[in-house]
């Protein structure tokens, strides 16, 4: 029967994943901030639904830079997600497999630091953006994001920025739903953010960690407070990723411009899972 076929397929997947556990692999650091990060490894991703490998500083011989090659022993956490143990930062370059989108692997970018975290909330071809004013500057479109503070993780930063910048423009229920979905999707290393270069060279070389979420079909209540909130946000809207303003440096902040270019016109929204789907897992 069809049911039996599906069970056999699942059994085969579990056997393949179990056979990989305990073996050593070589991956590339996709993101690392504070005490943890993620590795990309094509062999592991092939058997684990495209997932990245969770990496904690306690299993490393040294703290790695984005793009560094790491050899590790594969284990599975309590939820069956891939996790690195007995990991060693390698001196001989990155993983030979194709790098993930947004991953920086050249010599000039291996010291790039992730100093900013942001959300990219999609709805088909549209992305949720805010229009904000910083100090005496002009009104510009921006993502929901900001600087990662010393005491917070990248995900914590993105969630804090969501609460601050959406204040008065999204209902409390909508903010709570998004936070729950993002935690379910990205907490505990289940999925990794996309690391996108903002400046590749020099003393100010840095990147942003972007947490994408497909919100198609999710009811989010946008409000119209009629005045800016305490964080300088004047407006929140769904805009097409091909909207002229989002390709114009005079209308849009650089981090959002880079993210829009990286995610393209819709094909990279991928299967991040909607907030209501994530809470069911």
Steps between C-alpha positions, in 0.01 A plus 500: 500500500598868468525524880743206511712653225528826696596312818772313309633827361512650848672191635763524229561864586546422867742217423705728273512775763593253773781357287652847468500569873844468659687547172729797436425766237638829380283810479517878468398754763187673373441712810655532844412752770590485867493138611341319204444492126433271200699300247406417144590149388358363175524135610307561821247732336418236237384255767344752741261700286748775415566589863819660622709356784478665843841597643579608859825654619537234772572231237758709309876534529474871406234755414441501123439782251223489242629299204747294705522124441412277797540124538245345736335181623129488418244435774124555515330704771183395680287617206709322237674816377869481393751624754881517507723343766882478530531785250832638375554821306714415198783716369461385141197690370131439459289201413536405134124475451305792354451774762153586618347824377624795703796304636836678471794269424773713338814592695401865511172424682589226748543759778164661431296543817124465528411826672136528396194275502171546316176334392373455145129425514365390163151471353532374145704761315449755778721578799399680820704820538497808720565863411708663767692817579833488683596823680494780240522269199238443231209257513625168359361149457670252732482142619394396849850484643787667678832465680566183700571596861784334691268300727257364238497237227424583138147359533440691825608819323262440208208429737576813706510712186167352390337600830649850491453597137156340462370676812174669407507364142431130568251370753639334813347169384680523164834575665453210741415262213809604304727463802366151569546390139853642477605330824357169385684532169837637607557437873732219613673492162210340314555737207767762434459862391628620165829687544523789252807720451449872556864602460758248385835669563687714748463568870122540466441167322173366631192292421136473601324182616156491334221276633248440217141393565226424247182663632274401210151426633577637847264771621707792628319811614675816378399811693502870406598696811520832314835595654855360528577262784774549758755330273462734203276277288247702297343226288479123451393347168512193280698592186586293196865398493512653152367836623722782362558649847658175619764527226576868566779599742335836558178331620620182676767425760799292392428187712152467347635564149755221545240260637255574217772439241605179672152352532405606148151544364331213677685179422698514825209526742540119523335270756566694820159396635229740605463599868187287543671201334802534723298495819341171398836319473 
